[in-house]
Amino acid sequence: MLDIVPPEVLSRIALHVSAETSLPPVNLLLTSHAIHSSLCASNNPNLYASIFRSSFDVSAAQRRVGSLNAVDLTRELRRRMGALARLGWMVRTGDVRGVGDDQLWVIYVMLIENDGKNLQHLLAPRGEVHLPTFLQLYHEQHLLAAAVEPGFPAETVGRSLAIWIAWLLSGYARTPEERDERLFVLRPYVFAAQQYEPYFAPWTMHNLPLSISSPTMPKSNPFIADLSPKTRRVEIEWYGRQLELSPPILTHAAILRFFTKKTPAEIVVAESDPSGPAPLAPIMAVAAAQAAAMGGLALPGLNPTDMAMDIDDISDDSSESSGVMDRLTDLVSDSQLHDRDFERLRRCFDPLTCLGMPRTAWRGMLDGCWEGNFSFFEFEAFREMVAGQSRALYEGPFGEQAQVWKLKETYVRPIGSARGNKGKGKASAQTEAQTGAKSPPGLPLNGPMTNAGFPTDQPSSTSAGLASAAAEAATVRETIQRQVEAIPGFEVVPDDELDEMLSHPDEEAGLEMLLTGTGHSAWGRFILKGRVRAWDGMASLVKEYAPDSRGKWIYRGYVLAGDVFVGRWRDTFTPEAFVGYEGTFILNRR
């Protein structure tokens, strides 16, 4: 009887049959050759596109790639159902050692595209994969297995995706592994700064893309930093097309997983058992006193008395910081949260070939108040870890301290950039006309990157002080003025012209963002000044305590989905060519 049913009615029947399971109408397809011919994907892609739309979210993909036709959705349905079926089988058998990157990409993409439907396949009782169980198995069979092997675990696409999936899922379900064991396997990616790349391109390169490739130097000395640019390119299938992009950065998710959602007692220190290393001492004072003994990791000029910080100081701040860390955003409830991050993965996978992101992507990204923590690893253990001693990595003590930042964004442009001048400064335009050579992109700064590229001979902007709101505002204005003065040929963009410049691609390409601000921690008040790398949105900020000069540090990181600012700080005394003393930071928008 079904053989004589009109094709459009048969498609409606098939769609109804598939509504419960999200699967193709297999039973109908097996009924007869005529029905199979009418309902198969090659002859009826509209049916499978309708099944996809009824079962999965499509708004995010349409925003990110444009229009999707029936064939695109049919191919994605086939890919997803195949990956989910295999993952579901692995979970039921309790063995996920054979999971492939392709299957993990399916889960990751489904999470960052979720607007309600995708998650039903991963968490619902009748879903194809119970994701918390999968993550527990992956933890045991991949992450833990790698952690107990000699040396540092390799940084792989699969591990990056798995840790990111676990972080994205934190707001819905916690994986059942023991907390201590989870911290153990994440320690390498959090603290071994010299082993795992936390940036889309080396932090010392601020004007990208590069015009020529830099030679890759063999790394025989563990204290020499690897700053050669590398491609992060991978290729995945996405809605029937091959997509080039970067995997999400592993260390970002590891840091977020490691330090978020802790009790006050857990925030203070992850200490070893009584038979392990001694309790946490004044770590920064020890760092200053012992720095001279460490190859390239030298901290000259630090006063151990000024740098000293007791464990009691950390404990006093932990109650405030735990409240900050407990405000975990539901990261998979709205796919729009991930639009900018996904676009960055697509545009910033190679510092040689990728043009990077438009300047408009970063406007308002950092402006405002932030609060969170920075962490620090015991210096002697850090030195031993850099030298290759894995025991120091897994057993070394660390601490955290709360801090609050208030940042202001300032856009600058080449002097003379205006409507009709194509976004070039007058001097730049004249030079190009005379020589036929284009001016290099970015800011003409020649200072050390440990000072965010700004010259180090500028005096600190502390004449107004930081004792009151009015004094802070005056200090910020003075700091901005000195930042602009350090950039020859550039001027501040007036607010009434910024919108117009950002709306014209030929003009917005000449814009650069400066960052200025103030903050405080248990050490005292400090000034923040730096810039944003337009290519990928990496912020570089120098944090200098004032007026008593308790230290100077450079922070480098990214604002990710959920308005979380994550990255690493580093000492500014060690030359950038060497491995410096580093820690991590997380800040949440207030």
C-alpha positions in Angstrom: 0.0 0.0 0.0 2.8 2.4 0.8 4.1 2.1 -2.7 1.2 4.1 -4.0 1.4 6.9 -1.5 2.5 10.2 -3.1 6.2 11.0 -2.3 5.4 14.2 -0.4 3.0 12.3 1.9 5.6 9.5 2.3 8.2 12.1 3.3 5.8 13.4 6.0 5.3 9.9 7.3 9.0 9.3 7.4 9.6 12.6 9.2 7.0 11.7 11.8 8.6 8.2 12.3 12.0 9.8 12.8 10.8 12.5 15.2 11.1 10.2 18.3 14.6 8.9 17.6 16.2 11.5 15.4 17.4 8.6 13.2 16.6 8.1 9.5 13.5 6.0 8.9 15.4 2.7 8.6 12.3 0.5 8.8 10.6 2.4 6.0 13.7 2.3 3.9 13.7 -1.5 4.2 10.1 -1.9 3.2 10.6 -2.0 -0.6 12.9 -0.8 -3.4 10.3 1.8 -4.4 10.1 3.3 -1.0 13.8 3.2 -0.5 14.3 5.0 -3.8 11.8 7.7 -2.7 13.2 8.2 0.8 16.9 7.6 0.4 19.2 10.6 1.1 20.5 10.9 -2.4 17.0 11.3 -3.8 15.3 13.1 -0.9 17.8 15.4 0.9 15.0 17.6 2.0 13.6 14.9 4.2 17.0 14.5 6.0 17.4 18.2 6.3 14.0 18.4 8.0 15.1 15.6 10.3 18.2 17.5 11.2 16.4 20.7 11.8 13.9 19.0 14.1 16.6 17.2 16.1 19.6 19.6 16.1 20.2 23.3 16.5 21.1 25.1 13.2 21.1 28.8 14.1 24.8 29.0 15.1 26.0 27.3 12.0 23.9 29.6 9.8 25.3 32.6 11.6 28.9 31.3 11.2 28.9 29.9 7.7 25.9 31.5 6.0 23.0 29.6 4.3 22.9 25.8 4.5 21.1 23.8 1.9 19.5 20.4 2.2 22.6 18.5 1.0 24.7 20.3 3.7 22.4 19.3 6.5 22.0 15.8 5.2 25.8 15.3 5.2 26.1 16.7 8.7 23.2 14.4 9.9 25.1 11.4 8.6 28.3 12.5 10.2 26.8 13.2 13.5 24.7 10.1 13.8 27.7 8.0 12.9 29.9 9.6 15.5 27.3 9.5 18.2 26.5 5.8 17.5 30.2 4.9 17.8 30.7 7.0 21.0 27.5 5.5 22.5 28.8 2.0 21.8 32.2 2.8 23.4 30.5 4.1 26.5 28.3 1.0 26.8 31.4 -1.2 26.5 33.4 0.9 28.9 36.3 1.4 26.5 37.0 4.7 24.8 40.6 4.1 24.0 39.8 4.1 20.3 38.0 7.4 20.2 39.1 9.6 17.3 39.5 13.3 16.9 36.6 13.3 14.4 34.2 12.1 17.1 35.5 14.6 19.6 35.1 17.4 17.1 31.4 16.4 16.7 30.8 16.7 20.4 32.7 20.0 20.7 30.9 21.6 17.8 27.5 20.4 19.1 28.2 22.0 22.4 29.2 25.4 21.0 26.2 25.3 18.7 23.7 24.3 21.3 20.6 26.3 21.8 18.6 23.5 23.4 18.3 20.6 21.0 21.9 19.4 20.7 22.3 18.8 24.4 19.5 16.3 24.4 21.6 13.9 22.5 24.4 14.1 25.0 22.8 14.3 28.5 19.2 13.1 28.2 18.4 9.6 29.6 17.5 8.5 26.0 20.4 10.4 24.4 22.8 8.6 22.1 25.8 9.4 24.4 25.9 10.0 28.1 28.6 12.6 28.1 29.6 12.6 31.8 30.2 8.9 31.6 32.3 9.3 28.5 34.4 12.0 30.1 35.0 9.8 33.1 36.2 7.0 30.9 38.3 9.4 28.8 39.8 10.7 32.0 40.8 7.3 33.2 42.0 5.8 29.9 43.6 8.8 28.3 44.5 11.7 30.6 45.4 9.6 33.7 47.2 7.0 31.6 49.3 9.8 30.0 50.0 11.5 33.4 51.6 8.4 35.0 54.0 7.8 32.1 57.5 9.4 32.2 58.0 12.9 31.0 55.4 15.5 30.0 52.1 14.4 28.4 51.9 15.2 24.7 49.6 18.1 23.6 47.2 16.5 21.2 44.0 17.7 19.5 42.0 14.9 21.2 43.1 15.9 24.7 42.4 19.6 23.9 38.9 18.8 22.8 38.2 16.5 25.7 39.3 19.0 28.3 37.3 21.7 26.6 34.2 19.5 26.4 34.6 18.9 30.2 34.9 22.6 30.8 31.9 23.5 28.7 29.8 20.9 30.4 30.7 22.1 33.9 27.5 24.1 34.3 25.3 21.0 33.6 27.0 18.0 35.2 30.2 17.4 37.0 32.3 14.5 35.9 32.5 11.9 38.7 36.3 11.6 38.9 37.9 12.5 42.3 38.9 16.1 42.5 42.5 15.3 43.6 42.9 13.0 40.6 41.5 15.6 38.3 44.0 18.2 39.5 46.8 15.7 39.2 46.2 15.1 35.5 45.7 18.8 34.7 48.9 20.0 36.4 51.2 19.7 33.4 48.9 21.8 31.2 48.4 24.4 33.9 51.9 24.9 35.3 54.4 23.7 32.7 54.3 26.9 30.8 57.4 26.0 28.7 55.8 22.9 27.3 52.3 23.9 26.2 51.5 26.8 23.9 48.8 29.1 25.4 48.6 31.5 22.4 47.6 31.3 18.8 51.0 32.8 17.9 54.0 33.5 20.1 53.3 36.3 22.6 56.4 38.2 21.5 54.9 38.8 18.0 52.5 41.6 18.1 52.1 42.6 14.4 50.7 39.7 12.4 50.5 38.0 10.0 54.2 37.7 9.4 55.6 38.6 6.1 58.3 36.0 6.2 58.7 32.8 8.2 61.1 32.7 11.1 63.6 29.9 11.3 62.9 27.1 13.8 65.7 26.8 16.2 66.6 23.4 17.8 65.8 23.5 21.5 68.6 21.8 23.4 68.5 24.0 26.5 65.2 23.7 28.5 65.6 27.3 29.7 65.5 28.7 26.2 62.0 29.7 25.2 60.5 28.3 22.0 59.2 31.4 20.3 59.1 30.2 16.7 55.7 30.6 14.9 53.9 27.4 14.1 50.8 26.5 12.3 47.9 25.1 14.4 46.0 24.1 11.3 43.7 21.0 11.3 41.0 20.2 8.8 37.6 18.8 9.8 34.4 18.0 8.0 31.7 20.5 8.8 28.3 20.6 7.2 29.5 18.8 4.1 32.6 21.0 3.6 36.2 20.8 4.6 37.0 23.5 7.2 40.5 24.7 8.2 40.8 25.9 11.8 42.8 25.7 15.0 41.8 23.4 17.8 40.8 25.3 20.9 43.9 26.0 23.1 44.3 23.2 25.7 45.8 25.2 28.5 42.9 27.6 28.6 40.4 24.9 29.4 42.9 23.2 31.8 43.4 26.4 33.8 39.7 27.0 34.0 39.0 23.4 35.0 41.8 23.5 37.5 40.9 26.7 39.4 37.2 27.1 39.0 34.5 25.7 41.4 36.6 25.3 44.6 35.8 25.6 48.3 37.8 28.3 50.2 40.1 25.6 51.6 40.8 24.2 48.2 41.6 27.7 46.8 44.5 28.3 49.2 46.9 25.7 48.1 47.1 22.3 46.5 49.6 20.8 48.9 51.2 17.4 48.9 50.8 14.8 51.5 52.8 15.1 54.8 55.7 13.1 53.4 56.0 15.4 50.4 57.5 18.9 50.0 57.4 21.4 52.9 54.3 23.6 53.3 54.0 26.7 51.1 56.4 29.4 52.2 56.8 33.0 51.1 57.1 31.8 47.5 57.9 35.0 45.7 60.7 35.9 48.2 62.2 32.4 47.6 61.9 33.1 43.9 63.8 36.3 44.2 66.5 34.9 46.4 67.1 31.8 44.3 66.7 33.3 40.8 70.4 33.9 40.2 71.0 30.1 40.4 68.7 29.4 37.5 70.1 29.6 33.9 67.9 32.0 32.0 65.4 32.4 34.8 66.8 35.4 36.5 64.9 38.0 38.5 67.4 40.8 39.1 66.3 43.8 41.1 63.6 42.1 43.1 63.6 42.9 46.8 62.8 39.7 48.8 61.2 41.7 51.6 58.9 43.5 49.2 58.1 40.3 47.3 57.4 38.2 50.4 53.9 36.9 50.9 52.8 34.7 53.7 50.3 31.9 53.3 48.1 33.7 55.7 47.8 36.5 53.2 46.5 34.1 50.6 44.0 32.6 53.1 42.6 36.0 53.9 41.7 36.6 50.3 40.3 33.2 49.5 36.8 33.8 50.7 36.4 36.7 48.2 37.9 34.8 45.3 35.9 31.6 45.9 32.7 33.6 45.4 34.1 34.9 42.1 35.1 31.4 40.9 31.7 29.9 41.9 29.9 32.2 39.5 30.2 29.7 36.7 28.4 30.7 33.5 26.2 28.2 31.8 28.4 28.0 28.8 26.2 25.8 26.6 22.8 27.5 26.9 23.4 30.1 24.2 25.5 29.4 21.1 26.1 33.2 20.6 28.5 33.1 23.5 30.9 31.1 21.3 30.6 33.0 18.0 33.7 35.1 18.5 35.8 32.2 19.8 34.8 30.0 16.9 35.6 32.7 14.4 39.0 33.1 16.0 39.7 29.4 15.5 38.8 29.8 11.8 40.9 32.9 11.2 43.9 32.5 13.4 45.4 29.0 12.9 48.6 30.1 11.2 50.5 33.4 11.9 52.0 33.3 8.3 48.9 32.7 6.2 45.9 33.8 8.2 44.8 37.5 8.1 43.3 37.3 11.5 40.2 38.9 13.0 38.7 42.3 12.2 39.2 45.1 14.8 35.5 45.3 15.4 35.7 41.9 17.2 37.5 43.3 20.2 35.6 46.6 20.9 34.3 46.5 24.4 35.8 43.1 25.1 38.1 44.3 28.0 36.6 47.6 29.1 35.2 47.6 32.6 35.8 45.9 36.0 37.3 42.4 36.4 37.9 40.3 39.5 39.6 36.9 39.9 42.8 35.2 40.9 46.4 34.7 39.9 48.3 31.6 40.8 52.0 31.0 41.5 54.1 27.8 41.7 56.8 27.4 44.3 59.9 28.8 42.7 62.3 25.9 43.4 59.7 23.4 42.1 59.2 25.6 39.0 63.0 25.6 38.3 63.2 21.8 38.7 60.1 21.4 36.5 61.6 23.5 33.7 64.7 21.4 34.0 62.6 18.3 33.2 61.9 16.9 36.6 58.3 15.7 36.5 58.1 14.9 40.2 58.4 18.7 40.9 55.6 19.3 38.5 53.2 16.9 40.1 54.2 17.5 43.8 55.2 21.2 43.9 53.0 23.4 46.0 51.2 26.4 44.6 49.0 29.2 45.8 46.5 31.8 44.7 45.7 35.4 45.4 42.7 37.5 44.6 42.9 40.7 42.5 40.6 43.3 41.0 41.2 45.2 37.7 39.5 48.2 36.1 40.4 48.6 32.4 39.8 51.3 29.8 40.1 50.7 26.1 41.6 53.5 23.9 41.8 53.3 20.1 44.7 55.0 18.3 45.3 55.5 14.6 48.0 56.9 12.3 48.0 60.7 12.5 45.9 62.2 9.7 43.7 59.1 9.3 40.4 60.4 8.2 37.6 59.9 5.8 39.0 60.0 2.2 42.5 59.1 3.4 41.9 55.4 3.3 42.9 55.0 6.9 46.6 55.9 6.4 48.4 58.6 8.3 49.8 61.5 6.2 53.4 60.5 6.8 52.5 56.9 6.0 50.8 57.8 2.8 53.6 60.1 1.7 56.2 57.4 2.4 54.2 54.8 0.5 53.8 57.1 -2.5 57.5 57.8 -2.6 58.9 54.3 -2.1 56.1 52.2 -3.4 56.3 50.1 -0.2 53.4 49.7 2.2 53.9 50.5 5.9 54.1 47.5 8.2 50.9 46.7 10.1 50.5 47.4 13.8 52.1 49.9 16.1 55.7 51.1 15.6 57.0 50.0 19.0 60.5 48.8 19.6 60.5 48.2 23.3 60.8 44.7 24.9 57.8 42.5 24.7 58.2 42.0 28.4 56.9 45.6 28.6 54.2 45.0 26.0 56.5 46.6 23.3 56.6 50.0 25.1 59.9 51.6 25.9 61.2 51.0 29.4 62.7 54.4 30.0 59.3 56.0 30.5 58.7 57.1 34.2 55.7 55.5 36.0 52.5 57.5 35.9 52.1 57.8 39.7 52.2 61.6 40.2 48.4 61.7 40.8 48.4 58.6 43.0 45.9 55.8 43.5 44.5 56.7 46.9 41.1 57.9 45.6 38.8 57.5 42.6 39.7 61.0 41.4 43.5 60.3 41.7 43.0 56.9 39.9 41.2 58.7 37.0 44.0 61.3 36.7 46.6 58.6 36.8 44.8 56.7 34.0 44.6 59.8 31.9 48.3 60.5 32.4 49.2 56.9 31.6 47.2 57.0 28.4 48.9 60.2 27.4 52.4 58.6 27.9 51.3 55.5 26.0 50.3 57.5 23.0 53.5 59.7 23.2 55.5 56.4 23.0 53.9 55.6 19.6 55.4 57.9 16.9 52.9 59.0 14.3 49.8 57.9 16.1 46.9 59.7 17.8 43.9 58.9 19.9 40.7 58.3 17.9 37.9 60.7 19.1 34.8 58.8 20.3 32.6 60.5 17.7 34.8 59.1 14.9 35.4 55.6 16.1 32.1 54.1 15.0 32.5 55.4 11.5 36.1 54.1 11.2 35.2 50.7 12.5 32.4 50.4 9.9 34.8 50.9 7.0 37.3 48.0 6.4 39.8 50.2 4.7 39.9 52.5 7.8 39.5 50.0 10.7 42.6 48.2 9.6 44.7 51.1 10.8 43.2 51.1 14.3 45.0 49.6 17.3 43.7 49.2 20.8 45.6 50.3 23.9 44.7 49.2 27.4 45.1 51.2 30.6 43.8 50.7 34.1 44.3 50.2 37.8 43.7 47.5 40.3 44.5 46.1 43.7 45.5 42.9 45.4 46.9 42.0 48.9 50.2 43.4 47.7 48.7 46.8 47.2 47.5 49.0 44.3 48.9 48.8 40.8 48.7 50.4 37.3 48.0 48.4 34.2 49.1 49.4 30.7 49.4 47.5 27.5 47.7 46.7 24.1 45.6 44.2 22.2 47.1 42.2 19.4 44.5 42.8 16.7 45.2 39.6 14.8 43.8 37.3 17.5 42.7 39.5 20.4 45.6 38.6 22.8 45.9 41.2 25.5 49.3 42.1 26.8 49.3 44.2 30.0 52.1 45.3 32.3 51.1 45.2 35.9 53.2 47.6 38.1 52.7 48.2 41.8 52.7 51.9 42.7 53.8 54.0 44.2 56.1 51.6 46.2 57.3 49.5 43.3 56.6 46.0 44.7 57.1 44.4 41.4 56.4 44.4 37.7 54.7 41.6 35.7 53.3 41.1 32.2 50.0 39.4 31.8 49.0 37.8 28.4 45.7 36.2 27.7 42.3 36.1 26.0 38.7 36.9 26.8 36.7 33.7 26.1 33.0 32.8 26.0 31.3 33.7 29.2 33.4 36.9 29.7 36.3 35.1 31.4 39.8 36.5 30.9 42.4 33.7 31.1 46.1 33.4 30.5 49.5 33.6 32.0 51.6 36.2 33.9 55.4 36.3 33.6 58.2 38.1 35.3 59.6 41.1 33.3 63.3 40.7 34.4 64.0 37.5 32.5 64.8 38.3 28.8 62.0 37.1 26.5 64.3 34.7 24.8 64.5 32.6 28.0 61.8 30.8 30.0 60.6 33.2 32.6 59.0 32.6 35.9 55.3 32.2 35.1 51.9 31.6 36.7 48.3 31.7 35.6 45.3 34.0 36.0 41.6 34.0 35.7 39.4 37.1 35.8 35.6 37.3 35.5 33.8 40.4 34.4 32.1 42.1 37.4 
